[in-house]
Amino acid sequence: MPHAGSFGAKKLHLSRHTRTHTGEKPHKCDQCDYSAAHKSHLNRHLRKHAGEKPYKPTAKRSTLYRHIPTHTGERRYKCGQCDYSAAGKSNLDRHIAAKHTKEKPYMCGKCGYRAAQKSDLSKHMRTHTGEKPYKCDQCDYSAADQSWLVKHKRKHTGEKPYMCDECGYRSDRKPILAQHMRTHTGEKPYKCDQCDYSAAQKHHLIDHQTRHSGKKPYMCGECGYRAAQRYTLSRHMKTHTGEKPYKCDKCDHSAAEKHHLIDHQTRHTGEKPYMCGECGYRAAQRSTLSQHMRIHTGEKPYKCDQCDYSTVQKSHLNRHVRKHTSKMT
């Protein structure tokens, strides 16, 4: 005859399991509105309030187990369909669902977006709710995704973990380094479907395509200026507000746009990160490289509206136009 205690244990397990169907969460936190189906989950949650981390540097033994491979480099979970490997099982599951099965069982009830993982759907839902649970402890920045907060914090620390092996250029973001590498390789993966133009960066292609469509849907409410791109309008608006949020940490220079600050900072560092793929010419500023490239392409975008003169630089056009105005006086 089975021991009476075994019936009690089974009944308890069944009672816990049933909550996954009913959604019942009887264990309530007395410090916030968190509730849990299991008492052990509540106990784990309470450590967040207490600041207790018994399994340094995390509050959960399982989290520590997952954290250790970040130091050892161990990737114990192998994909059976390609050479991908992961430090965590959830990462492997996410890889298989996204790359091999293509299954996306989780759907957003607001817009129909589908995701391979429940966690991805949870992140997506924040685009509807506006929730930003990840807070910076050094400023008022908050983010919907933890990875965005990690990237943001590098602005405070100055950390730039991604380095170019060719020239030593460093970046705080991997995609920025990937864009930079194209200055060495000459790769231009973004192709225009209406002409033979190609670009190293996607936003350059988007800018180019407005030349074909002629659309300028974004309008300034102050002066009626119209722009093809939203970020172009945002830049324009600063001419009205005088806002210059990007500050140099080595002098009192401030800029309305981030890339202007980056260009300015090369005066302090002497760095010339922009390289011509044709002849190896290097420039401190992207705009300077763009002007240089016209030597190779023969492009002369600045046209005189009084004669057939055209030139590679706006300053040259301004100088030329003075010849017409001086004749009129």
KENUPA-936065 format. One record per residue: x, y, z of N, C-alpha, C in turn; residue in three letters. Coordinates in steps of 0.2 Angstrom, whole numbers, padded with zeros to 4 digits, always signed. Layout:
KENUPA-936065
XYZXYZXYZALA
...
***
This chain:
KENUPA-936065
+0004-0006+0000+0000+0000+0000+0004+0006+0000MET
+0003+0011-0005+0008+0017-0005+0007+0021+0001PRO
+0013+0024+0003+0013+0028+0009+0008+0034+0008HIS
+0005+0036+0014+0000+0042+0013+0003+0048+0011ALA
+0010+0049+0013+0013+0055+0011+0014+0056+0004GLY
+0015+0050+0000+0016+0051-0007+0010+0053-0010SER
+0004+0051-0008-0003+0054-0010-0003+0062-0009PHE
-0001+0064-0003-0001+0071-0002+0004+0075-0007GLY
+0010+0072-0008+0015+0075-0012+0012+0076-0019ALA
+0009+0070-0022+0006+0071-0029+0000+0076-0029LYS
-0004+0076-0024-0010+0081-0024-0007+0088-0024LYS
-0001+0089-0020+0002+0096-0020+0004+0098-0027LEU
+0008+0093-0031+0010+0094-0037+0005+0095-0042HIS
-0001+0092-0042-0006+0093-0046-0009+0099-0045LEU
-0010+0101-0039-0013+0108-0037-0009+0114-0040SER
-0002+0113-0040+0003+0118-0043+0002+0118-0050ARG
+0001+0112-0053+0001+0111-0061-0006+0115-0063HIS
-0011+0113-0060-0018+0116-0062-0017+0124-0062THR
-0013+0127-0059-0013+0134-0059-0010+0137-0066ARG
-0007+0132-0069-0004+0134-0076-0010+0135-0081THR
-0016+0132-0079-0022+0132-0083-0027+0137-0081HIS
-0027+0138-0074-0032+0143-0072-0029+0150-0071THR
-0023+0150-0071-0020+0157-0071-0020+0160-0063GLY
-0022+0156-0059-0022+0158-0052-0015+0159-0049GLU
-0014+0165-0045-0008+0167-0043-0009+0169-0035LYS
-0009+0164-0031-0011+0165-0024-0006+0168-0020PRO
+0000+0168-0022+0006+0171-0018+0007+0178-0020HIS
+0006+0183-0015+0006+0190-0016+0012+0193-0013LYS
+0015+0198-0017+0021+0202-0014+0018+0207-0010CYS
+0020+0209-0004+0018+0214+0000+0021+0221-0001ASP
+0026+0221-0006+0029+0227-0007+0028+0230-0014GLN
+0025+0226-0018+0023+0228-0025+0017+0224-0027CYS
+0014+0225-0033+0008+0221-0036+0010+0214-0039ASP
+0016+0212-0038+0018+0205-0041+0014+0200-0037TYR
+0012+0195-0041+0009+0189-0038+0012+0183-0042SER
+0012+0177-0039+0015+0171-0042+0011+0165-0040ALA
+0011+0160-0045+0008+0154-0044+0011+0149-0039ALA
+0018+0150-0038+0022+0146-0033+0025+0150-0028HIS
+0025+0148-0022+0029+0151-0017+0036+0152-0018LYS
+0039+0147-0021+0046+0148-0023+0048+0154-0027SER
+0043+0155-0032+0044+0161-0037+0043+0167-0033HIS
+0039+0167-0028+0038+0174-0024+0044+0175-0020LEU
+0047+0169-0017+0053+0170-0013+0059+0173-0017ASN
+0059+0170-0023+0064+0173-0028+0063+0180-0030ARG
+0057+0182-0031+0055+0189-0032+0057+0194-0026HIS
+0056+0191-0020+0057+0196-0014+0064+0197-0014LEU
+0069+0193-0017+0076+0195-0016+0078+0201-0020ARG
+0073+0203-0025+0074+0209-0029+0073+0215-0024LYS
+0068+0215-0020+0067+0220-0015+0073+0221-0010HIS
+0075+0215-0007+0080+0214-0002+0087+0216-0005ALA
+0088+0215-0011+0095+0216-0014+0099+0210-0013GLY
+0096+0204-0011+0100+0198-0009+0102+0195-0015GLU
+0108+0193-0016+0111+0189-0021+0115+0183-0019LYS
+0112+0178-0016+0116+0172-0013+0120+0169-0018PRO
+0119+0169-0024+0123+0166-0029+0127+0171-0033TYR
+0132+0174-0031+0135+0180-0034+0137+0178-0041LYS
+0136+0183-0046+0133+0189-0045+0126+0190-0046PRO
+0122+0184-0046+0115+0184-0047+0111+0181-0042THR
+0104+0182-0042+0100+0180-0037+0098+0172-0037ALA
+0099+0169-0043+0096+0163-0044+0102+0158-0046LYS
+0102+0152-0043+0107+0147-0045+0107+0145-0053ARG
+0101+0145-0055+0101+0143-0063+0104+0149-0067SER
+0103+0155-0065+0105+0161-0068+0113+0161-0068THR
+0116+0159-0062+0123+0159-0061+0126+0153-0066LEU
+0122+0147-0066+0124+0142-0071+0125+0144-0078TYR
+0120+0148-0080+0120+0151-0087+0125+0156-0088ARG
+0126+0160-0083+0131+0166-0083+0138+0163-0084HIS
+0140+0158-0081+0147+0156-0081+0150+0155-0088ILE
+0146+0152-0093+0149+0151-0099+0151+0158-0103PRO
+0149+0164-0100+0151+0170-0103+0159+0171-0102THR
+0161+0168-0096+0168+0169-0095+0172+0163-0098HIS
+0170+0157-0098+0173+0151-0101+0173+0151-0108THR
+0168+0154-0111+0167+0153-0118+0164+0147-0120GLY
+0162+0143-0116+0159+0136-0117+0152+0137-0120GLU
+0151+0133-0126+0144+0133-0129+0142+0126-0130ARG
+0139+0124-0124+0137+0117-0124+0131+0114-0128ARG
+0127+0119-0130+0121+0117-0134+0122+0118-0141TYR
+0122+0112-0145+0124+0112-0152+0118+0111-0156LYS
+0118+0114-0162+0112+0114-0167+0114+0107-0171CYS
+0109+0103-0172+0110+0097-0176+0109+0098-0183GLY
+0107+0104-0185+0106+0106-0193+0111+0110-0196GLN
+0115+0114-0191+0121+0118-0194+0126+0118-0189CYS
+0131+0122-0190+0137+0122-0185+0136+0127-0179ASP
+0130+0130-0178+0128+0135-0173+0129+0131-0166TYR
+0131+0135-0161+0131+0132-0154+0130+0138-0150SER
+0127+0137-0144+0125+0142-0139+0127+0140-0132ALA
+0128+0146-0128+0130+0145-0121+0123+0143-0117ALA
+0117+0145-0120+0111+0143-0116+0106+0140-0121GLY
+0102+0135-0118+0097+0131-0121+0092+0136-0125LYS
+0090+0141-0121+0085+0145-0124+0087+0149-0130SER
+0094+0150-0130+0097+0153-0137+0097+0148-0142ASN
+0098+0142-0141+0098+0137-0146+0091+0136-0148LEU
+0086+0135-0144+0079+0135-0146+0077+0140-0150ASP
+0079+0146-0148+0077+0152-0152+0080+0152-0159ARG
+0086+0150-0160+0090+0149-0166+0086+0144-0171HIS
+0084+0138-0168+0081+0133-0172+0074+0135-0174ILE
+0070+0138-0170+0064+0141-0172+0064+0146-0178ALA
+0069+0150-0177+0070+0156-0182+0073+0154-0188ALA
+0078+0149-0188+0082+0148-0194+0080+0142-0198LYS
+0078+0137-0194+0076+0130-0197+0069+0128-0198HIS
+0065+0129-0192+0058+0127-0193+0054+0133-0196THR
+0056+0139-0195+0052+0145-0197+0045+0146-0194LYS
+0044+0142-0189+0038+0142-0185+0038+0148-0181GLU
+0032+0152-0181+0031+0158-0177+0024+0157-0174LYS
+0024+0153-0169+0017+0152-0166+0014+0157-0162PRO
+0018+0162-0160+0016+0168-0155+0014+0174-0159TYR
+0007+0176-0159+0005+0181-0163+0002+0187-0159MET
+0004+0193-0161+0001+0199-0158-0006+0200-0160CYS
-0010+0201-0155-0017+0202-0156-0019+0209-0159GLY
-0014+0214-0158-0015+0221-0160-0014+0222-0168LYS
-0008+0219-0170-0006+0220-0177-0005+0214-0181CYS
-0005+0208-0178-0004+0202-0182+0003+0200-0183GLY
+0008+0204-0179+0015+0202-0179+0016+0195-0176TYR
+0020+0191-0179+0021+0184-0177+0029+0183-0175ARG
+0030+0179-0169+0036+0178-0167+0037+0171-0165ALA
+0044+0169-0166+0046+0162-0165+0046+0160-0157ALA
+0047+0165-0153+0048+0165-0146+0043+0169-0142GLN
+0041+0166-0137+0036+0170-0132+0040+0177-0130LYS
+0046+0176-0128+0050+0182-0126+0050+0188-0131SER
+0051+0186-0138+0051+0191-0143+0044+0194-0144ASP
+0039+0190-0143+0032+0193-0143+0031+0198-0137LEU
+0034+0196-0131+0033+0201-0126+0037+0207-0127SER
+0043+0207-0130+0046+0213-0132+0042+0217-0137LYS
+0039+0214-0142+0035+0217-0147+0029+0221-0144HIS
+0026+0218-0139+0020+0221-0136+0022+0228-0133MET
+0028+0229-0131+0030+0235-0128+0029+0241-0133ARG
+0029+0239-0140+0029+0244-0145+0022+0247-0145THR
+0017+0243-0142+0010+0245-0142+0008+0248-0135HIS
+0011+0246-0130+0010+0248-0123+0014+0254-0121THR
+0020+0255-0125+0024+0260-0123+0028+0259-0116GLY
+0028+0253-0114+0031+0251-0108+0039+0251-0109GLU
+0043+0254-0104+0050+0254-0104+0053+0252-0098LYS
+0053+0246-0096+0055+0243-0089+0062+0244-0087PRO
+0066+0245-0092+0074+0245-0091+0076+0252-0090TYR
+0078+0254-0084+0080+0261-0082+0087+0261-0081LYS
+0090+0267-0084+0097+0269-0083+0098+0272-0076CYS
+0103+0270-0072+0104+0272-0065+0108+0279-0065ASP
+0110+0281-0071+0114+0287-0071+0110+0293-0075GLN
+0105+0292-0078+0101+0297-0081+0094+0295-0081CYS
+0089+0299-0085+0082+0297-0085+0080+0292-0091ASP
+0085+0290-0094+0084+0285-0100+0081+0279-0098TYR
+0076+0276-0102+0073+0270-0101+0072+0266-0107SER
+0071+0260-0107+0071+0256-0113+0066+0250-0113ALA
+0064+0248-0119+0059+0243-0119+0063+0236-0119ALA
+0069+0236-0121+0073+0230-0122+0079+0231-0118ASP
+0081+0226-0114+0087+0226-0110+0094+0227-0114GLN
+0094+0225-0120+0100+0225-0124+0101+0233-0126SER
+0095+0237-0127+0096+0244-0128+0099+0248-0122TRP
+0097+0245-0116+0100+0249-0110+0107+0247-0110LEU
+0109+0241-0111+0116+0240-0111+0120+0244-0116VAL
+0118+0245-0122+0121+0249-0127+0121+0257-0124LYS
+0115+0259-0121+0115+0266-0119+0120+0267-0114HIS
+0121+0263-0109+0126+0264-0103+0133+0265-0106LYS
+0135+0262-0112+0141+0264-0114+0143+0271-0116ARG
+0137+0275-0116+0138+0282-0117+0141+0285-0111LYS
+0139+0282-0105+0142+0285-0098+0149+0282-0097HIS
+0150+0276-0099+0156+0272-0097+0162+0274-0102THR
+0159+0276-0109+0164+0277-0114+0167+0270-0117GLY
+0164+0265-0115+0166+0258-0117+0165+0257-0125GLU
+0170+0255-0128+0169+0254-0136+0172+0247-0137LYS
+0168+0241-0136+0171+0235-0136+0173+0232-0143PRO
+0170+0235-0148+0171+0232-0155+0176+0236-0159TYR
+0181+0233-0161+0187+0236-0164+0188+0233-0171MET
+0190+0238-0176+0192+0236-0183+0199+0234-0183CYS
+0201+0228-0185+0207+0225-0186+0212+0229-0191ASP
+0208+0232-0196+0212+0235-0201+0215+0242-0199GLU
+0211+0246-0195+0214+0253-0194+0213+0255-0186CYS
+0210+0250-0182+0210+0252-0175+0204+0256-0173GLY
+0199+0257-0178+0193+0261-0176+0189+0257-0171TYR
+0186+0260-0166+0182+0257-0161+0175+0260-0161ARG
+0171+0255-0159+0164+0257-0159+0160+0254-0152SER
+0155+0257-0150+0151+0254-0144+0146+0250-0147ASP
+0145+0249-0154+0140+0245-0156+0142+0241-0162ARG
+0140+0234-0162+0143+0230-0167+0140+0232-0174LYS
+0134+0234-0175+0132+0236-0182+0136+0242-0185PRO
+0138+0246-0180+0142+0252-0182+0148+0250-0185ILE
+0151+0245-0181+0158+0242-0184+0157+0239-0191LEU
+0151+0235-0191+0150+0232-0198+0150+0237-0203ALA
+0146+0243-0202+0146+0248-0207+0153+0251-0209GLN
+0157+0252-0203+0163+0254-0204+0168+0250-0209HIS
+0167+0243-0208+0171+0238-0211+0170+0239-0219MET
+0164+0241-0221+0163+0242-0228+0167+0248-0231ARG
+0170+0252-0227+0175+0257-0230+0181+0254-0232THR
+0183+0248-0229+0189+0244-0231+0187+0240-0237HIS
+0181+0236-0236+0180+0231-0241+0177+0234-0248THR
+0174+0240-0247+0170+0243-0253+0163+0239-0254GLY
+0161+0235-0250+0155+0232-0250+0149+0237-0250GLU
+0144+0236-0255+0138+0240-0255+0132+0236-0256LYS
+0130+0233-0251+0124+0227-0252+0117+0230-0253PRO
+0116+0237-0252+0110+0239-0253+0109+0242-0260TYR
+0105+0239-0264+0104+0240-0271+0097+0244-0273LYS
+0098+0249-0277+0092+0252-0279+0089+0248-0285CYS
+0082+0247-0285+0079+0243-0290+0076+0247-0296ASP
+0078+0254-0296+0076+0258-0302+0082+0261-0306GLN
+0088+0260-0303+0095+0262-0306+0100+0258-0304CYS
+0106+0259-0306+0112+0255-0304+0116+0257-0297ASP
+0112+0262-0294+0115+0264-0288+0115+0259-0282TYR
+0120+0259-0278+0121+0254-0273+0124+0258-0267SER
+0123+0256-0261+0125+0259-0255+0128+0255-0250ALA
+0132+0257-0246+0135+0253-0240+0131+0253-0234ALA
+0126+0258-0234+0121+0258-0228+0114+0259-0231GLN
+0110+0256-0227+0103+0256-0229+0100+0263-0229LYS
+0101+0267-0225+0098+0274-0224+0100+0278-0230HIS
+0106+0277-0233+0109+0280-0239+0104+0278-0245HIS
+0103+0272-0245+0098+0269-0251+0091+0273-0250LEU
+0089+0273-0244+0082+0276-0243+0082+0283-0245ILE
+0088+0287-0243+0088+0294-0246+0088+0294-0253ASP
+0092+0290-0256+0093+0290-0264+0086+0289-0267HIS
+0082+0284-0264+0076+0282-0268+0071+0288-0268GLN
+0072+0293-0264+0067+0299-0264+0068+0303-0270THR
+0074+0302-0273+0076+0306-0280+0071+0303-0285ARG
+0070+0296-0285+0065+0293-0290+0058+0295-0288HIS
+0056+0295-0282+0049+0296-0280+0047+0303-0280SER
+0052+0307-0278+0051+0315-0277+0046+0316-0271GLY
+0045+0311-0267+0040+0312-0261+0044+0315-0255LYS
+0040+0320-0252+0043+0323-0246+0037+0324-0241LYS
+0035+0319-0238+0029+0319-0234+0030+0322-0227PRO
+0036+0324-0225+0037+0327-0218+0037+0334-0219TYR
+0033+0338-0215+0033+0345-0216+0034+0349-0209MET
+0038+0354-0209+0039+0358-0203+0033+0363-0202CYS
+0030+0363-0196+0025+0367-0195+0026+0374-0194GLY
+0033+0376-0193+0035+0383-0192+0036+0387-0198GLU
+0039+0383-0204+0041+0387-0210+0038+0384-0216CYS
+0035+0378-0215+0033+0374-0221+0038+0370-0225GLY
+0044+0370-0222+0050+0366-0225+0047+0359-0226TYR
+0049+0355-0231+0047+0348-0232+0053+0344-0233ARG
+0052+0338-0230+0058+0333-0231+0056+0326-0233ALA
+0060+0323-0236+0059+0316-0238+0059+0311-0233ALA
+0063+0312-0227+0064+0308-0222+0063+0311-0215GLN
+0060+0307-0211+0058+0310-0204+0064+0313-0200ARG
+0070+0309-0201+0076+0312-0197+0078+0318-0200TYR
+0077+0319-0206+0079+0325-0209+0075+0331-0207THR
+0069+0330-0206+0064+0335-0203+0066+0336-0196LEU
+0068+0331-0192+0070+0332-0185+0076+0336-0184SER
+0081+0335-0189+0087+0339-0189+0085+0347-0191ARG
+0081+0348-0196+0079+0354-0197+0075+0358-0192HIS
+0071+0354-0188+0068+0358-0182+0072+0361-0177MET
+0079+0358-0177+0083+0361-0172+0086+0368-0174LYS
+0085+0370-0180+0086+0376-0183+0081+0381-0180THR
+0075+0379-0178+0071+0384-0175+0072+0384-0167HIS
+0073+0378-0164+0073+0378-0157+0080+0380-0154THR
+0086+0379-0159+0092+0381-0156+0095+0375-0152GLY
+0092+0370-0152+0094+0364-0147+0101+0361-0150GLU
+0105+0360-0145+0112+0357-0147+0113+0352-0142LYS
+0110+0346-0142+0110+0341-0136+0117+0337-0136PRO
+0121+0337-0141+0127+0333-0141+0133+0337-0139TYR
+0136+0336-0133+0141+0340-0130+0148+0336-0131LYS
+0153+0340-0132+0160+0337-0133+0163+0337-0125CYS
+0166+0331-0124+0168+0331-0117+0175+0333-0116ASP
+0178+0336-0121+0185+0339-0121+0185+0347-0122LYS
+0180+0350-0124+0179+0357-0125+0172+0359-0124CYS
+0171+0365-0125+0164+0368-0124+0159+0367-0130ASP
+0162+0364-0135+0158+0363-0142+0152+0359-0141HIS
+0146+0361-0144+0140+0357-0144+0137+0357-0151SER
+0134+0352-0152+0131+0351-0159+0124+0349-0159ALA
+0120+0351-0164+0113+0349-0165+0112+0342-0167ALA
+0117+0339-0171+0117+0332-0173+0123+0328-0171GLU
+0122+0322-0170+0127+0317-0167+0133+0317-0172LYS
+0132+0316-0178+0137+0315-0183+0142+0322-0183HIS
+0139+0327-0182+0143+0334-0182+0148+0333-0176HIS
+0145+0331-0170+0149+0330-0164+0155+0325-0166LEU
+0153+0320-0169+0158+0314-0170+0164+0318-0175ILE
+0162+0321-0180+0166+0325-0184+0171+0330-0180ASP
+0168+0333-0176+0171+0338-0172+0177+0335-0168HIS
+0175+0329-0165+0179+0325-0160+0186+0323-0163GLN
+0186+0322-0170+0192+0320-0173+0197+0325-0173THR
+0195+0332-0172+0200+0337-0171+0204+0336-0165ARG
+0201+0333-0160+0205+0331-0154+0209+0325-0154HIS
+0206+0320-0158+0210+0313-0158+0214+0313-0164THR
+0213+0317-0169+0217+0316-0176+0215+0310-0180GLY
+0210+0307-0178+0208+0301-0181+0205+0302-0188GLU
+0206+0298-0193+0203+0299-0200+0200+0292-0202LYS
+0194+0291-0199+0191+0284-0200+0188+0283-0207PRO
+0187+0288-0211+0183+0287-0217+0188+0287-0223TYR
+0188+0281-0226+0193+0279-0231+0190+0278-0238MET
+0194+0281-0243+0191+0280-0250+0194+0273-0253CYS
+0189+0269-0255+0190+0263-0258+0194+0263-0264GLY
+0194+0268-0268+0198+0269-0274+0205+0270-0274GLU
+0207+0275-0269+0214+0277-0269+0217+0277-0262CYS
+0213+0275-0257+0216+0275-0250+0216+0282-0246GLY
+0213+0287-0249+0213+0294-0246+0209+0293-0240TYR
+0211+0296-0234+0207+0296-0228+0205+0303-0226ARG
+0199+0303-0223+0196+0309-0221+0194+0309-0213ALA
+0194+0314-0210+0191+0314-0203+0184+0315-0203ALA
+0181+0318-0208+0173+0319-0209+0170+0315-0215GLN
+0164+0312-0214+0161+0309-0219+0160+0313-0225ARG
+0158+0320-0224+0156+0324-0229+0162+0326-0233SER
+0168+0326-0230+0174+0327-0234+0176+0321-0238THR
+0175+0315-0236+0175+0309-0240+0170+0309-0246LEU
+0164+0311-0245+0159+0312-0250+0161+0317-0256SER
+0164+0322-0254+0167+0327-0259+0172+0324-0263GLN
+0177+0321-0259+0183+0318-0262+0180+0312-0267HIS
+0175+0309-0266+0173+0303-0270+0171+0306-0277MET
+0169+0312-0277+0166+0315-0284+0172+0316-0289ARG
+0178+0316-0286+0184+0316-0291+0184+0310-0295ILE
+0182+0304-0292+0182+0297-0295+0176+0297-0299HIS
+0170+0299-0297+0164+0297-0300+0162+0303-0306THR
+0165+0309-0305+0164+0314-0310+0157+0318-0308GLY
+0154+0316-0303+0148+0319-0301+0149+0326-0299GLU
+0144+0331-0302+0144+0338-0301+0137+0340-0299LYS
+0135+0339-0293+0128+0340-0291+0126+0347-0290PRO
+0130+0352-0290+0128+0359-0289+0128+0362-0296TYR
+0122+0364-0298+0121+0367-0304+0119+0374-0304LYS
+0122+0378-0309+0120+0385-0309+0114+0386-0313CYS
+0109+0390-0311+0103+0391-0314+0103+0396-0319ASP
+0109+0399-0320+0109+0405-0325+0113+0403-0331GLN
+0117+0397-0331+0121+0395-0336+0122+0387-0335CYS
+0126+0384-0339+0127+0377-0339+0133+0374-0334ASP
+0135+0379-0330+0141+0377-0326+0138+0373-0320TYR
+0142+0368-0318+0141+0363-0313+0147+0362-0309SER
+0147+0360-0303+0153+0359-0299+0152+0354-0293THR
+0158+0351-0291+0157+0346-0285+0156+0349-0279VAL
+0157+0355-0277+0156+0358-0271+0152+0364-0271GLN
+0147+0365-0266+0143+0371-0266+0147+0378-0265LYS
+0152+0378-0262+0156+0384-0261+0159+0386-0268SER
+0160+0381-0272+0162+0383-0279+0157+0386-0283HIS
+0151+0384-0282+0145+0386-0285+0143+0394-0283LEU
+0144+0395-0276+0143+0401-0274+0148+0406-0277ASN
+0154+0404-0277+0159+0409-0280+0157+0410-0287ARG
+0155+0405-0291+0153+0406-0298+0147+0411-0299HIS
+0142+0410-0295+0136+0414-0295+0138+0421-0294VAL
+0143+0423-0291+0145+0430-0290+0147+0433-0296ARG
+0149+0429-0301+0151+0432-0307+0145+0435-0311LYS
+0140+0431-0310+0133+0433-0313+0131+0440-0310HIS
+0131+0440-0303+0128+0445-0300+0132+0452-0301THR
+0139+0451-0301+0144+0456-0302+0142+0460-0309SER
+0140+0456-0314+0139+0458-0321+0133+0463-0321LYS
+0128+0461-0316+0122+0464-0316+0122+0471-0312MET
+0128+0472-0309+0128+0478-0305+0133+0483-0309THR
***
